[in-house]
Amino acid sequence: MHVEHHPLIKDFPELRDALHQLRTGDAHFARQADDYEDLDKRICRIEAGNEVLADDALLLLKQERVSLKDELAQRLKQVAG
C-alpha cells in the first residue's frame, strides 16, 4: 500500500523562502513544523500498517494534523505576503 507523506515543503512549494525563514528564525514555528512533520510520519506509518492504532484515534491524529497545518499555513502566508 502506497502512503503519501504531506511535508510542508511539498504542500507549499511557493512558500519555500518563508518556510526557511520561519524555520530558522522563529523557534515556536520551527517547533510546530517539527511536530507537524512527526505527526505526518506517524500517520503514514499507521496507514502503512507499520504501527497499530484504533480508527477513532487515527482520525483524531488526522484532525490534529489538519489543524496544525492550517496554523502553519497561515503563518507562512503572513510572512510571504
C-alpha positions as CSV (number, residue, x, y, z in Angstrom):
1,M,0.0,0.0,0.0
2,H,1.4,3.4,-1.0
3,V,1.1,6.0,1.7
4,E,1.7,9.6,0.8
5,H,3.6,12.0,3.1
6,H,2.5,15.6,3.3
7,P,5.7,17.5,4.1
8,L,5.2,21.3,4.3
9,I,7.7,21.9,1.5
10,K,5.8,19.7,-0.8
11,D,2.4,21.2,0.0
12,F,3.7,24.8,-0.1
13,P,6.5,24.9,-2.7
14,E,5.6,28.5,-3.5
15,L,6.3,29.4,0.2
16,R,9.8,27.8,0.3
17,D,11.6,31.1,1.3
18,A,9.0,31.9,4.0
19,L,9.3,28.3,5.3
20,H,13.1,28.5,5.5
21,Q,12.9,32.0,7.1
22,L,10.5,30.8,9.8
23,R,12.2,27.5,10.5
24,T,15.5,29.3,11.1
25,G,14.3,32.5,12.8
26,D,11.1,31.6,14.7
27,A,11.6,28.9,17.4
28,H,7.9,28.5,18.0
29,F,7.2,28.0,14.3
30,A,10.1,25.6,14.0
31,R,8.8,23.5,16.9
32,Q,5.3,23.4,15.4
33,A,6.7,22.5,12.0
34,D,8.7,19.6,13.5
35,D,5.6,18.5,15.4
36,Y,3.6,18.5,12.2
37,E,6.3,16.5,10.3
38,D,6.5,14.0,13.1
39,L,2.7,13.6,13.2
40,D,2.5,13.2,9.5
41,K,5.2,10.5,9.6
42,R,3.3,8.7,12.4
43,I,0.1,8.8,10.4
44,C,1.8,7.3,7.4
45,R,3.3,4.5,9.5
46,I,-0.1,3.7,10.8
47,E,-1.7,3.8,7.4
48,A,1.0,1.6,6.0
49,G,0.4,-1.0,8.8
50,N,3.7,-0.5,10.5
51,E,2.1,0.8,13.6
52,V,-1.3,-0.1,15.1
53,L,-3.9,2.4,16.3
54,A,-7.6,2.3,16.5
55,D,-9.5,4.0,13.7
56,D,-11.0,6.7,16.0
57,A,-7.6,7.5,17.4
58,L,-6.2,7.7,13.9
59,L,-9.0,10.1,13.0
60,L,-8.1,12.3,15.9
61,L,-4.4,12.4,14.8
62,K,-5.5,13.4,11.3
63,Q,-7.7,16.2,12.7
64,E,-4.7,17.4,14.7
65,R,-2.5,17.3,11.6
66,V,-5.0,19.4,9.6
67,S,-5.4,21.9,12.5
68,L,-1.6,22.3,12.9
69,K,-1.1,22.6,9.1
70,D,-3.7,25.4,9.0
71,E,-1.9,27.3,11.7
72,L,1.5,26.8,9.9
73,A,0.0,27.8,6.5
74,Q,-1.5,31.0,8.0
75,R,1.9,32.0,9.5
76,L,3.7,31.2,6.2
77,K,1.3,33.3,4.2
78,Q,1.7,36.2,6.7
79,V,5.5,36.2,6.2
80,A,5.3,35.7,2.5
81,G,2.6,38.2,1.9
